[in-house]
Amino acid sequence: MVKVKGRTPLPMQSTNFQCGLTVWFTGLSGAGKSTLSQAVAALLRTRHFKVAILDADELRRTLCADLGFSRQDREENVFRIASVAEQLTREQTIALVAVIAPYRSVRAEVRRRIGSYFEVFVDAPLSVCMQRDRKGLYVQAQRGEIPCFTGISDPYESPVNPEIVCHTDAESIDESAAKVLAAILDWQRALNASRHHDGAGSGS
């Protein structure tokens, strides 16, 4: 059972109806998006939620294999993934999306399309992300060997008002995952309470 500072342990999910939701983890390469999404998925599954992970690296090899890294292709990459997330959300699944999505306008459009949407800013300084880079991608980008690399030769537009901010340079993965889990559970409870209230009112 997860403990969050200042909170009581979170209970298992009740038999309440699960509401679909897209949780989009955005941040620089190496910030911890994939690791965090996997940790959140594990916590949700112990509470019997229906969960799907959409990870950028895997989808670049499949759904978006034909796309490059120009701005137009990056936007198309995000919109294709968002379409999958939207469908999962409609099917009452919690879709955890670990994709940089560097442009604010595109993320805003994704939010508008999906509706039930949380933005998680996985915030780590560029210097920390570079230290974590086992593949040496940042070094190659600095040498000009990888064009249009986010954070080096292509911009990353940080979220202005994300639902959740995880400072992965200062928090452990467990701490960040517990923060995201708490927000999802609070949202689910609020929707279920609203549903029960509306149902009770309609019979009066």
C-alpha positions as CSV (number, residue, x, y, z in Angstrom):
1,M,0.0,0.0,0.0
2,V,1.4,3.4,-1.1
3,K,2.0,6.1,1.5
4,V,2.2,9.8,0.6
5,K,3.5,12.3,3.0
6,G,0.6,14.0,4.6
7,R,-1.9,11.4,3.4
8,T,-3.4,8.3,4.8
9,P,-2.7,5.1,2.8
10,L,-4.8,4.9,-0.3
11,P,-7.5,2.2,-0.2
12,M,-8.1,-0.4,-2.9
13,Q,-10.6,0.7,-5.6
14,S,-14.2,0.0,-4.7
15,T,-16.8,-1.5,-7.0
16,N,-17.5,2.0,-8.4
17,F,-17.6,2.5,-12.1
18,Q,-14.3,3.2,-13.7
19,C,-14.1,6.4,-15.8
20,G,-11.9,6.6,-18.8
21,L,-9.0,9.0,-18.6
22,T,-5.9,9.9,-20.6
23,V,-2.9,10.8,-18.4
24,W,-0.2,12.4,-20.6
25,F,3.4,12.4,-19.3
26,T,5.3,15.1,-21.0
27,G,8.9,16.1,-20.5
28,L,12.4,16.0,-22.0
29,S,14.0,12.7,-23.1
30,G,15.5,11.2,-20.0
31,A,13.1,13.0,-17.6
32,G,11.6,9.7,-16.5
33,K,8.3,9.5,-18.4
34,S,8.3,5.8,-19.3
35,T,9.6,4.7,-15.9
36,L,7.0,6.8,-14.2
37,S,4.1,5.7,-16.4
38,Q,5.0,2.0,-15.7
39,A,5.1,2.7,-12.0
40,V,1.7,4.3,-12.1
41,A,0.3,1.5,-14.1
42,A,1.5,-1.1,-11.6
43,L,-0.2,0.9,-8.8
44,L,-3.5,1.2,-10.7
45,R,-3.5,-2.5,-11.5
46,T,-3.2,-3.5,-7.9
47,R,-6.5,-1.5,-7.5
48,H,-8.1,-3.4,-10.4
49,F,-8.2,-0.5,-12.9
50,K,-8.1,-1.2,-16.6
51,V,-4.9,0.4,-17.8
52,A,-3.0,0.8,-21.1
53,I,0.5,2.3,-21.6
54,L,1.3,4.1,-24.8
55,D,5.0,4.6,-25.0
56,A,6.7,6.9,-27.6
57,D,9.7,4.6,-28.4
58,E,7.4,1.6,-29.1
59,L,4.9,3.5,-31.1
60,R,7.7,5.1,-33.2
61,R,8.5,1.5,-34.3
62,T,4.9,0.6,-35.1
63,L,2.1,3.1,-35.5
64,C,4.4,6.1,-36.4
65,A,7.2,4.2,-38.1
66,D,6.8,6.3,-41.3
67,L,7.3,9.6,-39.5
68,G,10.5,11.7,-39.1
69,F,11.3,14.5,-36.7
70,S,10.3,17.6,-38.5
71,R,7.7,19.8,-36.7
72,Q,5.0,18.5,-39.0
73,D,5.9,14.9,-38.4
74,R,6.2,15.4,-34.6
75,E,2.7,16.9,-34.6
76,E,1.3,14.0,-36.6
77,N,3.1,11.6,-34.2
78,V,1.3,13.1,-31.3
79,F,-2.1,13.2,-33.0
80,R,-1.9,9.6,-34.0
81,I,-1.1,8.5,-30.5
82,A,-3.8,10.8,-29.1
83,S,-6.3,9.1,-31.3
84,V,-5.5,5.8,-29.8
85,A,-5.6,7.3,-26.3
86,E,-9.0,8.9,-27.0
87,Q,-10.4,5.5,-28.1
88,L,-9.1,3.8,-25.0
89,T,-10.6,6.6,-22.8
90,R,-14.0,6.1,-24.5
91,E,-13.7,2.4,-23.6
92,Q,-13.3,3.3,-19.9
93,T,-9.6,2.6,-19.8
94,I,-6.9,4.8,-18.1
95,A,-4.5,5.5,-21.0
96,L,-1.0,6.4,-19.7
97,V,0.8,8.2,-22.5
98,A,4.6,8.6,-22.2
99,V,5.4,10.9,-25.1
100,I,7.4,14.2,-25.2
101,A,4.8,16.1,-27.2
102,P,7.0,19.2,-27.2
103,Y,4.6,21.9,-28.4
104,R,2.0,23.5,-26.2
105,S,-0.5,24.2,-29.0
106,V,-0.5,20.5,-29.9
107,R,-1.0,19.4,-26.3
108,A,-3.8,21.9,-25.9
109,E,-5.5,20.4,-29.0
110,V,-5.1,16.9,-27.7
111,R,-6.7,18.0,-24.4
112,R,-9.6,19.6,-26.3
113,R,-10.2,16.4,-28.4
114,I,-10.0,13.9,-25.5
115,G,-11.7,15.9,-22.8
116,S,-10.9,13.5,-19.9
117,Y,-7.3,14.4,-19.8
118,F,-4.5,15.0,-17.2
119,E,-1.2,16.5,-18.1
120,V,1.7,15.4,-16.0
121,F,4.9,17.5,-16.4
122,V,7.8,15.2,-15.7
123,D,10.2,17.9,-14.9
124,A,13.9,17.3,-14.8
125,P,16.7,19.8,-15.7
126,L,18.4,19.3,-19.1
127,S,21.7,18.6,-17.3
128,V,20.1,15.7,-15.3
129,C,18.5,14.3,-18.4
130,M,21.8,14.3,-20.2
131,Q,23.5,12.5,-17.2
132,R,20.8,9.8,-17.5
133,D,21.3,9.3,-21.2
134,R,22.8,5.9,-21.6
135,K,22.5,5.9,-25.4
136,G,24.5,9.1,-25.8
137,L,21.7,10.8,-27.8
138,Y,22.2,14.2,-26.3
139,V,25.9,14.1,-27.1
140,Q,25.2,13.1,-30.7
141,A,22.6,15.9,-30.9
142,Q,25.2,18.4,-29.6
143,R,27.6,17.2,-32.3
144,G,24.9,17.8,-35.0
145,E,24.6,14.0,-35.7
146,I,20.9,14.0,-34.7
147,P,18.9,16.8,-36.2
148,C,15.8,18.3,-34.6
149,F,16.5,16.8,-31.1
150,T,14.2,18.2,-28.4
151,G,16.0,20.3,-25.9
152,I,19.1,20.8,-28.1
153,S,18.2,21.8,-31.6
154,D,14.4,21.7,-31.3
155,P,12.4,23.5,-28.6
156,Y,10.5,22.0,-25.7
157,E,7.7,24.2,-24.5
158,S,7.1,23.4,-20.9
159,P,3.5,23.1,-19.6
160,V,2.0,26.3,-18.1
161,N,-0.8,24.7,-16.0
162,P,-0.3,21.0,-15.8
163,E,-2.5,19.0,-13.4
164,I,0.5,17.4,-11.9
165,V,4.3,18.3,-11.7
166,C,6.8,15.6,-10.8
167,H,10.3,16.8,-10.1
168,T,12.1,13.6,-10.9
169,D,15.5,15.0,-10.1
170,A,14.4,15.6,-6.5
171,E,11.6,12.9,-6.0
172,S,11.9,9.2,-6.1
173,I,9.9,7.3,-8.7
174,D,7.7,6.0,-5.9
175,E,7.0,9.5,-4.6
176,S,6.2,10.8,-8.1
177,A,4.0,7.7,-8.9
178,A,2.1,8.1,-5.6
179,K,1.4,11.8,-6.5
180,V,0.0,10.8,-9.9
181,L,-2.0,7.9,-8.4
182,A,-3.6,10.2,-5.7
183,A,-4.7,12.7,-8.3
184,I,-6.3,9.9,-10.5
185,L,-8.1,8.4,-7.5
186,D,-9.4,11.7,-6.4
187,W,-10.7,12.4,-9.9
188,Q,-12.3,9.0,-10.1
189,R,-14.0,9.4,-6.7
190,A,-15.3,12.9,-7.7
191,L,-16.9,11.6,-10.9
192,N,-18.4,8.6,-9.1
193,A,-19.8,10.9,-6.4
194,S,-21.3,13.2,-9.1
195,R,-22.8,10.2,-10.9
196,H,-24.4,8.8,-7.7
197,H,-25.7,12.3,-6.9
198,D,-27.2,12.8,-10.3
199,G,-28.7,9.3,-10.2
200,A,-30.3,9.9,-6.9
201,G,-31.7,13.3,-8.0
202,S,-33.2,11.9,-11.2
203,G,-35.4,9.5,-9.1
204,S,-36.8,12.1,-6.8
